[in-house]
Amino acid sequence: MARRSSASSDRNGERPQLAVLEQLAAGRSYVQVAQALGLFPGMVESEIDNMRRKFGARSTHNLITMALTRGIAA
């Protein structure tokens, strides 16, 4: 799926994956993250799936824990 807005794809100079990860780490749902970043919910799911594969995370919870532990997400 395409992004809704190219301006929101790199909000505040952050890469979209990092922005998605930080939103999830703050306790937001996929739908809330999508609304906040101007993305479709399916795009958020794709970004998470890609990051899970990259980091070798077994779950979204595991991915967030890894990111927080490594200082990738605040």
TAZINOR-V318845 format. One record per pair of residues at least 4 apart in sequence whose ideal C-beta (glycine too) atoms are under 8 Angstrom apart, sorted by the first residue. I is the first residue (numbers start at 0). J is the second residue. If there is no record, write none. Layout:
i j
I J
I J
This chain:
i j
0 39
0 41
0 42
0 45
1 39
2 7
2 8
2 37
2 38
2 39
2 42
3 7
3 37
3 38
3 39
4 8
4 37
6 10
6 37
7 36
7 37
7 38
8 15
8 37
8 38
9 13
9 14
9 15
10 18
10 36
11 18
13 17
13 18
13 21
14 18
15 19
15 36
15 38
15 46
16 20
16 46
16 49
16 50
17 21
17 71
17 72
18 22
18 36
19 23
19 32
19 36
19 38
19 43
19 46
19 47
19 50
20 24
20 47
20 50
20 62
20 63
20 66
20 71
20 72
21 25
21 72
21 73
22 27
22 31
22 32
22 35
22 36
23 27
23 29
23 32
23 47
23 59
23 63
24 63
24 66
24 67
24 72
24 73
27 31
27 32
27 35
28 32
29 33
29 40
29 43
29 44
29 47
30 34
30 40
31 35
32 36
32 38
32 43
33 37
33 38
33 39
33 40
33 42
33 43
36 43
38 42
38 43
39 43
40 44
41 45
42 46
43 47
44 48
45 49
46 50
47 51
47 59
47 62
48 52
49 53
50 54
50 56
50 62
51 55
51 56
51 57
51 58
51 59
51 61
51 62
54 62
54 65
54 66
56 61
56 62
56 65
57 61
58 62
59 63
60 64
61 65
62 66
63 67
63 72
64 68
65 69
65 71
66 71
66 72
67 71
67 72
